[in-house]
């Protein structure tokens, strides 16, 4: 028997034990971790964010050799300024991150 979990097993457990019950309690469509990337990219697409930065934040490889020469991605302040402008695309409840106000979701068999 393995004493450790593979990345896939760990991800499956997290989906089963945490994310899926939370999505179900919110009556949201069940999905994997890619729902976060899809949401983020949809939110960025609605903005006037520069295309090079959109592509960089998508996590995909450069589409063209010229993208290796764009040094904007090395400019952390530039990226942080845009991240601040774009925001999260939703309101974060004030209770998030405060001690004693954790959301408990019962395990669903």
BELJOLIN-V704307 format. One record per backbone hydrogen bond with DSSP energy under -0.5 kcal/mol. CO is the residue of the C=O (numbers start at 1). NH is the residue of the N-H. If there is no record, write none. Layout:
[[CO/NH] [CO/NH]]
This chain:
[[6/10] [7/11] [8/12] [9/13] [10/14] [11/15] [12/16] [13/17] [14/18] [14/19] [15/20] [18/22] [19/23] [20/24] [21/25] [22/26] [23/28] [24/27] [32/35] [33/36] [33/37] [34/38] [35/39] [36/40] [37/41] [38/42] [39/43] [40/44] [41/45] [42/46] [44/47] [44/49] [50/54] [51/55] [52/56] [53/57] [54/58] [55/59] [55/60] [56/59] [64/67] [65/68] [66/69] [67/70] [69/71] [70/73] [71/74] [72/75] [74/76] [75/79] [76/80] [77/81] [78/82] [79/83] [80/84] [81/85] [82/86] [83/87] [91/93] [93/96] [95/98] [98/101] [102/104] [103/105] [104/106] [107/109]]
